[in-house]
Amino acid sequence: MVAKLILNLVLVPIPEIGVNGAAIASVACHLIAFMIAITALRKNIKLDLTFSKFVLKPILAVIMMGICSYFIYLTLSGIIMQKLATILAIVVAVVIYALAIIVLKVFSKEEMLLLPGGNKIYNILEKLKIY
């Protein structure tokens, strides 16, 4: 909270940054909270959190999702109403993200089975030779 307050006070008055400084401060605040939580979990619970599985692969999935949805929105916004183009881009973004998480194998077999309908999902992915 202190970091957000300080960053807001420093960044928002800068004319080139303006109100975007508040967004930057929020992201920084959440990043700091995330780092504190992860550190506490690793220390107290002896959690084995691999950087690749919990950071790199989800970021890669988000990048793939963002690029696809952005270009779908750009393509559709010239053809159909912007509101409908936005809704379709969001729907496609959800599908792309789910597929990216599956293809990147973010979830282990055990984690997959914990999901609602995990047995069915895992069996389908196993038949498709993805897992």
N, C-alpha and C positions, 0 to 999 in steps of 0.2 A: 504494500500500500504506500509506503514511504517512497519507494522507487517510482511508482506511478505519479505521485504528487510532484516529486522533484522533476521528473521528465515532462509532465504537463506544464509546470511553471517555466521550464527552460525552452521547450520546443514550440509550444503554441504561439508565443509572441513573435517568433521568427516568421517574417512575412512569406518566405519561400515555402515554409512548412505549414504554418497556420493550423487549421483544425485537424489536419492529418497527424499532427503531433500527438493529439489525444489517442488516436488509434495506435500509433507507434508505442506510446506509453502503456497502453493496455496490453499489447503483445509482449512487451518487455516484462510487465508485471506478471503475466501468466507464465512466461518462461522462467522467471525467478521462482514462482510458486511451484512449478513443475520440478525444477531442479532440487528444491528443498524436499519435496515429497519423495522423489526418487531416491535421494540420498538417505532419507529417514527409513524408507522401505528396505533399501539394500543393507543398511546397518542393523536394523532391529529384527527384520524377518529373514535375513540372509537370502533375499530374493535374487535369483539368477536372471537378470534382465540383460539380454544381449543387445548391443547397440544396433546391429543390423536388423534384427527382428522387430524391435519396438520403435526404432527411429527411421532408419534408412528406407526400409521397404514401405512403411506407410507414407513417407514423404514422396517416394517415387510413385506410389499409387495416386496420391493427391495431385502430383504434377501431371500424370497421364490424364486424370479426370478433368483437371482444369483446362488443359490444352484442347481436349476433345469437346468439352462443353462450350468453350469460348468460340471455337470454329463452327460448331453447329449453330450457336446463337447468331454469329455473324452471317452465316449462310441463310438461315431461315428468316432473320429480321428484315431482309430485303424482299422476301417473298410473301410472308404472312404477317399478321399483326404482331407487334413487339411483345405483348403480354403472352400470347400463345407461344411465340418463339422462346421466351424465357422459361415457360413451364416445360416445354419439350426439352430444352437444354438441361434443365434441372433433372428431369426424368432420365435422360441419357447419362448425365453425370453420375447418378446413383448406380445405374447399371454398369458403367465403365469402372467405377470405384470397386464395386463388388467383384467384378471379373478380375480386376488388377490384384485385389487382395487374394483371390483364389490362385491366380497364375503365379504370383510371387510367393505363394505358400507361406503367408504370414501366420496362419493357424496350423498347429500340429494336429495329428489325427485325434489325440485326446481332447484338444480344445474344440475341434470341429464337432465331435460327438456331444459336447456340452451345449451346443447351440440348439434352439428349438428346431426340431426336425433334422437334427444333425446326422442321425443315422441315414436318412434318405439322401441328404445332400452328399454325405461322404460316399455312399454307395454309387451315386451317379458320377461323382468325380473319379471314383476308382474305375468304373466302367470306361470312362473317357480317358483313362490312364494319365490323369492330372495328378492324383495322389497315389 
